[in-house]
Amino acid sequence: MRIILPIKLALAAGIINCIAWFGVAKSLGYYSLNIGQYRYFITLFLLVLGVLISIYYERKKQSGFIEYKEAVKSGVIFSLVLAIIISVFNYVYYKFIRSDVIDFFVSEEKKAWLANNRTLEETNKYIIEYYIPSYGFFHILMTTLFLGIIISLVSGALFRKKNPHSFSTN
């Protein structure tokens, strides 16, 4: 079975993203609240770059021509695989590798919410909703996939090029 190019690119980008994410977390001491910002920037950069490269190589493979749906399909496949890899890494990271970081973030979040005159009930409801690894898995999966689809739609429109020598039988 041959693995298609967008999947290979997504696997490489996913590994790069996970290594970069872990490297940033380690350099900031694991307990920085800014780790999320860097993670999103790294993911967005790799997502845009990966979709563009994926569409470019699919177009190159087809002699410089690519239909809109083929371009979008290539970008969406890349985005889906990347989203799954990043989501699984997020879950494993916060569930098994650095589970104590969640406790730190929860305590900091409680301090911030209580300092802003929120009730303990509101604070606990927010924390339960947002600081569990399965929520992080779903959140990263959906946001990465959504952004990937949007980027694929735009990139497909920009890079499509119909073959003038092909014709439809319809």
WOJO-V941498 format. One record per pair of residues at least 12 apart in sequence whose ideal C-beta (glycine too) atoms are under 10 Angstrom apart, sorted by the first residue. I is the first residue (numbers start at 1). GAP is how many residues later the second one is. D is the distance in whole Angstrom. If there is no record, write none. Layout:
{{I/GAP/D} {I/GAP/D}}
This chain:
{{4/50/9} {4/54/9} {4/69/10} {4/70/8} {4/73/7} {4/74/10} {4/77/10} {5/48/9} {5/49/7} {5/52/5} {5/53/7} {5/55/10} {5/56/7} {5/69/8} {5/72/9} {5/73/9} {6/44/8} {6/45/9} {6/47/9} {6/48/4} {6/49/9} {6/51/9} {6/52/7} {6/67/8} {6/68/5} {6/69/7} {6/70/8} {6/71/4} {6/72/4} {6/73/9} {6/74/9} {6/75/7} {6/76/9} {6/146/10} {7/47/9} {7/70/6} {7/71/8} {7/73/9} {7/74/5} {7/75/10} {8/46/9} {8/49/10} {8/70/10} {8/73/9} {9/37/10} {9/40/9} {9/41/5} {9/42/9} {9/44/6} {9/45/5} {9/48/8} {9/65/9} {9/68/9} {9/69/6} {9/72/9} {9/73/9} {10/36/9} {10/37/10} {10/40/6} {10/41/10} {10/44/8} {10/67/7} {10/68/5} {10/69/8} {10/70/8} {10/71/3} {10/72/4} {10/73/9} {10/74/9} {10/75/7} {10/76/10} {10/138/10} {11/67/10} {11/70/7} {11/71/9} {11/74/7} {12/34/9} {12/38/8} {12/41/10} {12/70/10} {12/73/10} {13/29/10} {13/30/9} {13/32/10} {13/33/5} {13/34/8} {13/36/8} {13/37/5} {13/38/10} {13/40/9} {13/41/9} {13/65/8} {13/68/9} {13/69/5} {13/72/8} {13/73/9} {14/29/10} {14/32/8} {14/36/9} {14/67/7} {14/68/5} {14/69/9} {14/70/8} {14/71/3} {14/72/6} {14/73/10} {14/74/9} {14/75/8} {15/70/8} {15/74/9} {16/26/8} {16/30/6} {16/34/10} {17/22/8} {17/25/6} {17/26/6} {17/28/9} {17/29/5} {17/30/9} {17/33/10} {17/65/7} {17/68/7} {17/69/6} {17/72/8} {17/127/10} {18/24/10} {18/67/7} {18/68/7} {18/70/9} {18/71/5} {18/72/9} {18/74/9} {18/75/8} {19/23/10} {19/70/10} {20/18/8} {20/19/8} {20/21/10} {20/22/5} {20/23/9} {20/25/9} {20/26/8} {21/14/8} {21/15/10} {21/17/8} {21/18/5} {21/21/6} {21/22/8} {21/65/8} {21/68/7} {21/69/8} {21/72/8} {22/67/8} {22/71/7} {22/75/8} {22/76/9} {23/15/10} {23/19/10} {24/13/10} {24/14/5} {24/15/7} {24/17/10} {24/18/7} {25/13/8} {25/14/8} {25/68/8} {25/72/9} {25/73/7} {25/76/8} {26/72/10} {30/67/10} {30/68/6} {30/70/8} {30/71/6} {30/74/8} {31/67/9} {31/69/9} {31/70/6} {31/73/5} {31/74/8} {31/77/9} {32/69/10} {32/72/10} {33/71/9} {33/72/7} {33/75/7} {33/76/9} {33/79/10} {35/66/9} {35/70/9} {36/69/9} {36/100/10} {39/47/9} {39/51/8} {39/101/9} {40/100/9} {40/103/9} {40/104/10} {40/107/10} {42/44/10} {43/39/8} {43/40/9} {43/43/6} {43/97/8} {43/100/9} {43/101/6} {43/104/8} {43/105/10} {44/99/10} {44/100/9} {44/103/7} {44/107/9} {46/32/10} {46/36/7} {46/40/9} {46/98/10} {47/28/9} {47/31/8} {47/32/7} {47/35/6} {47/36/9} {47/39/9} {47/97/7} {47/98/10} {47/100/6} {47/101/6} {47/103/10} {47/104/6} {47/105/10} {48/99/9} {48/100/9} {48/103/6} {48/106/10} {48/107/8} {49/102/10} {50/25/8} {50/28/5} {50/29/8} {50/31/9} {50/32/6} {50/98/9} {50/101/9} {51/20/9} {51/21/10} {51/23/8} {51/24/4} {51/25/9} {51/26/10} {51/27/6} {51/28/7} {51/31/9} {51/96/10} {51/97/6} {51/98/10} {51/99/10} {51/100/5} {51/101/6} {51/102/10} {51/103/9} {51/104/5} {51/105/9} {51/108/10} {52/23/8} {52/26/10} {52/99/8} {52/100/10} {52/103/6} {52/106/9} {52/107/8} {53/21/10} {53/22/10} {53/25/8} {54/17/9} {54/19/10} {54/20/5} {54/21/6} {54/22/10} {54/23/8} {54/24/4} {54/25/9} {54/98/9} {54/101/9} {55/15/9} {55/16/5} {55/17/9} {55/18/10} {55/19/5} {55/20/6} {55/23/9} {55/96/10} {55/97/8} {55/100/5} {55/101/7} {55/103/9} {55/104/5} {55/105/9} {56/15/10} {56/18/9} {56/99/9} {56/103/7} {57/17/8} {58/12/6} {58/13/7} {58/15/9} {58/16/4} {58/17/9} {58/19/10} {58/20/10} {58/101/9} {59/12/7} {59/15/9} {59/100/6} {59/101/8} {59/102/7} {61/13/10} {62/99/9} {62/101/8} {63/100/8} {63/102/10} {64/97/7} {64/99/9} {65/95/9} {65/96/5} {65/97/6} {65/98/4} {65/99/8} {65/100/9} {65/101/8} {66/90/8} {66/93/7} {66/94/6} {66/95/6} {66/96/9} {66/97/9} {67/89/9} {67/93/6} {67/94/9} {67/95/7} {67/96/8} {67/99/9} {68/85/9} {68/88/5} {68/89/7} {68/91/9} {68/92/4} {68/93/10} {68/94/9} {69/87/8} {69/91/9} {70/86/8} {70/90/8} {71/81/7} {71/82/9} {71/84/7} {71/85/4} {71/86/8} {71/87/9} {71/88/6} {71/89/5} {71/90/9} {72/77/8} {72/80/5} {72/81/6} {72/82/10} {72/83/8} {72/84/4} {72/85/9} {72/88/9} {73/79/8} {73/83/8} {74/78/8} {74/81/9} {74/82/8} {74/85/10} {75/73/7} {75/74/8} {75/75/10} {75/76/6} {75/77/3} {75/78/8} {75/79/9} {75/80/6} {75/81/6} {75/84/9} {76/69/8} {76/72/7} {76/73/6} {76/75/10} {76/76/5} {76/77/9} {76/80/9} {77/71/9} {77/75/9} {78/70/7} {78/73/9} {78/74/8} {79/65/7} {79/66/6} {79/67/9} {79/68/8} {79/69/2} {79/70/6} {79/71/9} {79/72/7} {79/73/6} {80/61/9} {80/64/9} {80/65/6} {80/68/7} {80/69/9} {81/67/10} {82/62/6} {82/63/9} {82/66/7} {83/57/7} {83/58/5} {83/59/8} {83/60/8} {83/61/4} {83/62/4} {83/63/9} {83/64/9} {83/65/7} {83/66/10} {84/53/10} {84/56/10} {84/57/7} {84/60/9} {84/61/9} {85/59/9} {86/51/9} {86/54/6} {86/55/8} {86/57/10} {86/58/6} {87/49/8} {87/50/5} {87/51/8} {87/52/8} {87/53/5} {87/54/4} {87/55/9} {87/56/10} {87/57/7} {87/58/9} {88/49/7} {88/52/9} {88/53/9} {89/48/10} {89/51/9} {90/43/7} {90/46/5} {90/47/6} {90/48/10} {90/49/9} {90/50/5} {90/51/9} {91/41/10} {91/42/5} {91/43/7} {91/44/10} {91/45/7} {91/46/4} {91/47/9} {91/49/9} {91/50/10} {92/41/8} {92/45/9} {93/40/8} {93/43/9} {94/37/9} {94/38/9} {94/39/4} {94/40/10} {94/41/10} {94/42/6} {94/43/9} {95/37/9} {95/38/4} {95/39/9} {95/41/9} {95/42/9} {96/37/9} {99/34/8} {102/25/10} {102/29/6} {102/30/8} {102/31/7} {102/34/9} {103/28/9} {105/22/9} {105/25/9} {105/26/6} {106/17/10} {106/18/10} {106/21/5} {106/22/9} {106/24/9} {106/25/5} {106/26/10} {107/20/10} {109/14/7} {109/17/7} {109/18/6} {109/21/8} {109/22/7} {110/13/6} {110/14/8} {110/16/9} {110/17/7} {111/12/10} {113/13/7} {113/14/8}}
